[in-house]
C-alpha cells in the first residue's frame, strides 16, 4: 500500500489515485530536464516520456522539487516551468532537506528519485543511465550506487553513463548485492552504445521474466534495488569505440578547464553532443523514451504477478 499519508510527499491526484487503486505507476527523474538536456528539447522529451507510459496503460509520475515541495507527479504548468527554469538546482538524496527548506525548484537525481519513489510506494522507475564509479583515481562514486543498495525500486536504464568507469561500476554493483538484468542482451549496455563488451549477470527476454526475478528478490527480504539494463535503440546507437574516443577527448578538455564535481557530467554530455554532431543527444532522447515504455510494461507485469 502506498505511503500517501507521508506529510512531506505532494502526490499529484492522478498518481495518488493510481497508487490507492494499485494501478501500475512509473516514476521519472527530473535532473534530465533541469541539467541533462538543452531547452526546449527537455520539455518535449518530458512530455514524450510521460506519453509513452500512458500509451502502455500505466501512470507516469515525474518526481521533482517544485517551490520547496516534494512533487510526485507534475501538472502541465509545473512540468513546463521546471523544464524552462534557468535557476533550478540539482537535488540528490543529501540535498533534499536543504531544497525543501526554502522555495527553490530542482531536478531530482536517480538517488533522490529512487528514495522519493520508494517512500510513495512506487516500485518501478525509468531513467537514462545511472551514475557510477568515475574514471581515474579521484575516488568519486555516484550517490546512485548506495541508493540502489538500500532502496527496493526497479530501475529501468541503459546501463551506466558511458563517461564512467564501467568495469568498476559493475564491480560495485556486485559487491552491493544489486541484481543487474540485461534486457535481451548478455552484455552491459554503455548508454549511447548498445554494448560495453562487459558480461552481464542475468539475461531476461520478457518483462514477465524480469518481474518474476524482481519480485522474488524482494520476497526473499533483499531490500535493494534491481537494475533492468536496456540497450540503446539500434538506429540511434553509437559504436562503442567511437564513443570511447569522443569521451577521452571530452575528459581531457574537462581536465584542461579544471571542471569537476557536479558540473563534470553536464559538461561531458554537452561536449559529446557537440563533438558528435548531435548524435549522442539523439541517442539519449531515444533511449529515454524506450526506457519509459519498457518500464510501463514492467510495472504492468509486476502488478499482474503480485496478485
Long-range contacts (C-beta under 8 A, 24 or more apart in sequence): 1-121, 2-120, 2-121, 2-122, 3-119, 3-120, 3-121, 4-120, 4-121, 6-119, 6-120, 8-70, 8-100, 9-70, 9-72, 9-116, 9-119, 9-120, 10-66, 10-69, 10-70, 10-71, 10-72, 11-72, 11-73, 11-120, 12-61, 12-71, 12-72, 12-73, 12-74, 12-75, 14-59, 14-73, 15-59, 15-61, 15-72, 15-73, 15-120, 18-59, 19-120, 19-121, 19-122, 22-303, 23-58, 23-59, 23-303, 24-57, 24-58, 24-59, 24-124, 24-296, 24-299, 24-300, 24-302, 24-303, 25-58, 25-59, 25-60, 25-61, 25-122, 25-124, 25-299, 26-53, 26-58, 26-59, 26-60, 26-61, 26-122, 26-124, 26-125, 26-126, 26-292, 26-295, 26-296, 26-299, 27-61, 27-62, 27-63, 27-72, 27-113, 27-116, 27-117, 27-120, 27-122, 27-124, 27-125, 27-126, 27-153, 28-53, 28-60, 28-61, 28-62, 28-63, 28-113, 28-125, 28-126, 28-127, 28-292, 29-62, 29-63, 29-107, 29-108, 29-109, 29-110, 29-112, 29-113, 29-125, 29-127, 30-62, 30-63, 30-64, 30-82, 30-106, 30-107, 30-108, 30-113, 31-90, 31-91, 31-107, 31-108, 31-109, 31-110, 32-107, 32-127, 32-128, 32-288, 33-64, 33-82, 33-83, 33-107, 34-64, 34-82, 34-83, 34-85, 34-88, 34-89, 34-90, 34-106, 34-107, 35-88, 35-90, 35-107, 35-266, 36-128, 36-266, 36-269, 36-284, 37-281, 37-284, 37-285, 38-281, 39-83, 39-84, 40-83, 40-84, 41-281, 41-285, 42-83, 43-79, 43-80, 43-83, 43-84, 45-285, 45-288, 45-289, 46-79, 46-83, 47-79, 48-289, 49-126, 49-288, 49-289, 49-292, 50-292, 52-289, 52-292, 52-293, 52-296, 53-126, 53-292, 53-293, 53-295, 53-296, 55-293, 55-296, 56-293, 56-296, 56-297, 56-300, 57-296, 57-300, 58-295, 58-296, 58-299, 58-300, 60-292, 61-117, 61-120, 61-122, 63-108, 63-112, 63-113, 63-116, 63-117, 64-105, 64-106, 64-107, 64-108, 65-89, 65-91, 65-96, 65-99, 65-100, 65-104, 65-105, 65-106, 65-107, 65-108, 66-105, 67-103, 67-104, 67-105, 68-99, 68-100, 68-101, 68-102, 68-103, 68-104, 68-105, 69-100, 70-96, 70-100, 70-116, 72-116, 72-117, 72-120, 72-122, 81-105, 82-107, 90-262, 92-143, 93-143, 93-147, 94-143, 109-143, 109-144, 110-142, 110-144, 110-147, 110-155, 111-142, 111-143, 111-144, 111-146, 111-147, 114-144, 114-147, 114-148, 114-151, 114-153, 114-155, 114-225, 115-147, 115-151, 117-153, 118-151, 118-152, 118-153, 122-153, 123-152, 123-153, 123-154, 123-299, 123-302, 124-153, 124-154, 124-156, 124-295, 124-298, 124-299, 124-302, 125-153, 125-154, 125-155, 125-156, 125-295, 126-155, 126-156, 126-157, 126-288, 126-291, 126-292, 126-294, 126-295, 127-155, 127-156, 127-157, 127-288, 127-291, 128-157, 128-158, 128-161, 128-191, 128-284, 128-287, 128-288, 128-291, 129-157, 129-158, 129-159, 129-160, 129-161, 129-162, 129-191, 130-155, 130-157, 130-159, 130-160, 130-161, 130-227, 131-160, 131-161, 131-164, 131-265, 132-160, 132-161, 132-164, 132-165, 132-166, 132-168, 132-169, 132-172, 133-164, 133-165, 133-168, 133-169, 133-171, 133-172, 134-164, 134-165, 134-264, 135-163, 135-164, 135-165, 135-251, 136-165, 138-260, 141-172, 145-169, 145-172, 145-173, 145-176, 146-176, 147-225, 148-173, 148-176, 148-178, 148-224, 148-225, 148-227, 149-176, 149-177, 149-178, 149-224, 149-225, 150-223, 150-224, 151-223, 151-224, 151-225, 152-218, 152-223, 152-224, 152-225, 153-225, 154-210, 154-214, 154-225, 154-226, 154-227, 154-228, 154-298, 154-302, 155-225, 155-226, 155-227, 155-228, 156-228, 156-230, 156-291, 156-292, 156-294, 156-295, 156-298, 157-227, 157-228, 157-229, 157-230, 157-291, 158-189, 158-191, 158-229, 158-230, 158-231, 158-232, 158-287, 158-291, 159-188, 159-189, 159-190, 159-191, 159-196, 159-229, 160-188, 160-190, 160-191, 161-191, 161-265, 161-269, 162-190, 162-191, 162-192, 162-193, 162-196, 162-243, 162-244, 162-247, 163-247, 163-250, 163-251, 163-265, 163-268, 163-269, 163-272, 166-190, 166-196, 166-198, 167-198, 170-198, 173-227, 174-201, 176-224, 177-222, 177-224, 178-224, 178-225, 178-226, 178-227, 179-213, 179-214, 179-217, 179-224, 179-226, 179-227, 180-227, 180-229, 181-210, 181-213, 181-226, 181-227, 181-228, 181-229, 182-229, 183-210, 183-228, 183-229, 183-230, 183-231, 183-294, 184-231, 185-229, 185-231, 188-229, 189-229, 189-230, 189-231, 189-232, 190-240, 190-243, 191-232, 191-283, 191-284, 191-287, 192-232, 192-237, 192-238, 192-243, 192-272, 192-279, 192-280, 192-283, 192-284, 193-232, 193-237, 193-238, 193-239, 193-240, 193-243, 194-231, 194-232, 194-234, 194-237, 195-231, 195-240, 196-240, 197-240, 200-229, 204-228, 207-294, 207-297, 207-298, 207-300, 207-301, 208-301, 208-305, 210-298, 210-301, 211-298, 211-301, 211-302, 211-304, 211-305, 212-305, 214-298, 214-302, 215-302, 215-305, 215-306, 228-294, 228-298, 230-287, 230-290, 230-291, 230-294, 232-283, 232-286, 232-287, 232-290, 233-283, 233-286, 233-287, 233-290, 235-286, 236-279, 236-282, 236-283, 236-285, 236-286, 236-287, 237-283, 238-276, 238-279, 238-280, 238-283, 243-272, 243-280, 246-272, 246-275, 246-276, 246-280, 247-272, 249-275, 250-275
